Amino acid sequence: MAVPSISMPMTAVNETSRSGGVSPSLLEKARQALAAYFMFSASECVDMPENIILSILLAKKESIEQNDQRFEHVMLDIGKYCDERLDVSGETGKRARKNFLRMVGMIQRTEEASKCINKMVFFARGIPDEETLNVLANTWKELNAVKPGLFRELLLDTPLASDLLGRMGRKRLINLMEGFENLTRGAGTITDIQRRLERVEREEQILVTVVTTIQEAIGNSYGWIAGDGERDTIKRIVSIELRHRRLLNGDIPDNLFDVGLKLAKSSLLYMNTLLPIIVSQGDAGLREEFVRDSGLDRLLVEELEEFWCVRENIAHQRLVPIRGNV
């Protein structure tokens, strides 16, 4: 069997490395491992080893992070080789094609799981249905069979490290991960995972109501809540609103109220005091300092900026310079 035409000139690798592309070690390691498999092991009817699949998945992850298209070219070359050179009438060709399709299927399932997770934590609200969670659980099992912890390494570590991930998004990810870990140990079910996510969702609904109600109650005078009397008054107003919306039966817990109060005051402080200064002076550094220290999610800060522009009749283009360092 001839060597598959999936080689890459080292000059191209080096040029991509210098231009900030994917590290040649990961992609080249995957390419060489695949070439060796199809050249030697496949002809001996040996299944593709897990370490080769691992190298492919890691190279794929880094290629996405670096927006590097060379990985796709390597996969296309392999697919072309399998279509044109493998004799599927024999055991060798059948085994090689089966392993290639297994590898492609695993990449596709990992990509779909990534899309689902990103949608759940960055965009969508609501609880994933049982079918979606079962698909994620199967991908969790499949990837961790290649290497323990691989699901988290490929799909969770990057969003968890992102400052675009909000507080509730982070809680969703952590609860999802803990739920799958319990499922693996036989100590949990898909229904348990849904219940975990429902609690996070409910807490988010309560917190949003707390923040908006506090903002409406105190207006621009966020500094007047100085003593316990003022705090208790606002807390009663918030509790009444939460009961009206049927989010709570009694009073809001102190810890949740305190978080909402801090977020509401920080939001008003930013819109009414800091943001006008930041925009007028183009001070992206002050903006970053506030995002880092306030506890507000970056996406929430951007929503406050958009709202402020509408309220003050200021062109949204004025926000471009202060967001340049993000």
N, C-alpha and C positions, 0 to 999 in steps of 0.2 A: 504494500500500500504506500502510495506516495505521500510526502509531507503535505498537509493541507496548506492552501495558499492564504494563510492568515498572518504571514510575517509582516513586520513593519520596519522600514529602514531606521537605523539608529539616528540618522541625521534628523528625521522627522520627529523622533521622540525627543531628542535634545532641543530642537527648536521649540517644540510645544512646551517643554519644561521651562525654557528661558522666558517664554511669553506668559507664564503663569498658568499653564494647562495642568491636567491631571499628572500626579507624580508618576514618572516612568516606571517606578518599581512595582506599583500595583498593577497597572495595565500590562506591562511587559511580563510580569509574573503570571498573570492570567493567560496571556497569549501563548507563552512558552508551555504552560501546563496543558493547555488545550491541544497544542500541536503535538506534544509528546503523547498525549492520550490517543489521539486519532492515528498517530504514526505507529505506536507500539501496542498499548494496552487494548485498544478497541479490536485490533486484529486477533487478540487472544481471548476475545469474548469476556473481557473484564469490565464490570460496571464502573462508571465514573466515580472515583474516590471523592469523599466528602471534602477533602482539603482543596480539590480543584473547584468544586462548586463554591466553597467559601471564598476562594480568591476571586472568582467571577463576581460574586455578590458584592464584595468589598470594592472591587474596581468599578462596578456599576454605581455604587453609592458615591464614590469620589468623583466619578465623571459627571454626575448630576450636580454635585456641589460646585464643581469647577466649570459647568456648562461646556464640557468637552465632548465633542461628537465622535471621537476616535473609537470609543467603546462600541458604538453602534456599527461602525464600519467593520470592526473585528467580528462582531456577531453576524453581520451580513455575509462576510467572507466564509464563515463556518457553515452557515446555512446553504450557501451556494455550493460549497464543497460537498455537503451531504446530499444535495439534490443531484449533482452532476457526477460524483465519483463513487458513491456507495452503491454497491449491488445489494439491494434489499431482498433479493431472492435467496441470499445465503444468510446463515446465522450471524456472521460477522457484521454484515451491513445492517441487519435488523437490530442487533444489539447496539451498534453505534448510533443509529437513528433514534432508537428508543431513549438512549441517554441524552442525546442532544435535545430531544423534545421535552424530556424531564427538566433539563436545565432551563430551557426557554420558559416552560410553564412556571417554574419556581420564580424566575425573574418577573414574569407577568403578575403572579399572585402577590409578590412583594410590592410591586408598583401599585396595584389596586388597594392593598392594605394601607400604603402610605397616603394615597388620595383620601381614603375613608377617614383616617386619623386626622389629617390636616383639616378636612372639612369639619370634623366634629369639634376640634379644639380652636380653630381660628375663625370659622364662619358660622356654621349651623348651630341652631339651638334645638333642644328636643333630645329624646333618648333614642339611640340606635335600636332598630328592631332586632328580634331574636335571630333572624337569618344573617344579618350583618355581623352580629357578635359571634355567631358560630363560624362564619368565614374567617374572621380575625383570629378566633381561637385556634382554628385549624392551621392558619399561617404561623401563629405563635408556636404551635407544636412542631410544625415542619421545619422552621428555621432553627429552633433550639435543638432539634435533633442533629443538625449539621454542626452546631457549636452552642453550648449552653450560654444563654444570654444574648444570642445573635439577634433575636427580634428587637430587643431594646437597643442594641448597638446600631442596627440598621434604621429603625423606624421611630425610636423615642428619644434618644439622646440629643439629636439635633434640635427638634422643637422644644425640648425641655431647657436647652441652653439659649434659646432665642428670647431676646427682650421684647419681641412682638407677641409672645405668648402671655395672655392675661392670667390673672389670678385664678379665675374659674377654669380657664383652659388647662392650666397646670394641674388643678385638682382633678379635672376629668382624666388627664393622662395618668396621674398617679393612681387614681382609683381603678382605672382600666387595667393598669399593670398589676396592681395588687390582686384584682379579681382574677386575672389569668393565672397568676401564681397560685392562688388558692385552688383554681380549677385543676391545675396540673397536679397538685398534691391530693386531689380528691376531697378537698375541704370546702368546695363551693360549686355553684352552678351558674349558668348563664343568667338565670333569674336574679341571683344574688348580685351579679354585675350590674344588671339593669337597675336594681334597687339602690346600689351605690351611686350610680349616675343620676338617678331621680333625686336623691338627697342633695347632690351638688347643684342640680338644676333649680331645686326649690330654694336653696340658699341664695343662689344668684338672683332669682326673682325678688326675694325679700330684700336683698342688699340694694338692688336697683331702685326699688320703691323707697327704701330708707333714704338713699342719697337724693332722689328727686323731691321727696316730701320735705326734707330738711332744707334743700335749696329754696323751695317755694316758701317755706315758713320764715326763714331768716333773710331772704332776699340778698342784698349786697352787704348787709351788716353782719358779716361773719364773725366779727370781733367781739360782739356783745355777749356771746355765750362764755361767760367767764366763771360763773359759779354754779353750784349744784342746783340752785333754784331754776336758773335758765335751762340747764341741761335737762332737768326733770320735766319742764314744760314741753320742750321739744320732743322728749321721749314719749310723753303722753300723746302728742299730736301724731307722731309716727305710728304708735301702737293702734290708735283709732283708725288710721288710714289702712294699716295692714289688716285689721279685723274687717274693715269695710270691703276690702278686696279678697277676703277669705283666705289670706295667706297665713294668718295666725289666729289662734283662739284667744290667747291671753296677751300679756305684754311681751314686747320684743326682748330677747335675752340681752343682757348688758354687753357681752363681748361683741355681738353682732351690731348692736347700736353704736358702740364706740368705733368700730371699723367704718361704718357708714358715715358717722359724724366726721371722722377724720378725712374721708374721701370727699365729702361734700364741702368742707371748709377748704381743702386743698384745691378743689376744682374752682371754687369762687375766687380764691386768692389768685389763682393762675389767670383766669379770664379777666378779672377786674383790676389787677395790680401789675402782675409780672408780664403778661402777654403784650400789653400796649408798649411797654418798655422794650421787650425783646424784639418786637416787630419794627419799632421806630429806629432802633439801633442795629438791627440785623444781628443780634447777639445769639448765635446758635449755641455758644458755649453755656450761656445762662439757661437756655432751654434744656440742654442735656443734663445740666446739674439738677434742675427741677425734676425732670423725668426720673433721674437716678434716685433722688432723695425723697420724693413725695409719696411713693407707694402706688401712684396711679399707673395703670397700664398705658403703654405707648399709644395703642389704638384709641384709648379713651382720650388721651391728650390731643390727638389729632381731631377727634370728634369735637372736643371743646373749641379747638382753633377754628374749625369750619363753622360752628355755631356762632362764635364771636365775630367772624367776618360778616356773616349774614346780619347779625344784630347791629353791628356798627357800620354796615354798608361799606365794607372795605373789600377791595379786590382780592380774590383768593391767591393771585400770583404773588402777593406780598408775603405769603407763607413759604415760598420756594427757598429763599436764602437761609431761613432759620432751620429748614429741614435738610439742608445740604450735607450736614455731617452725620446724618443718621446712617 
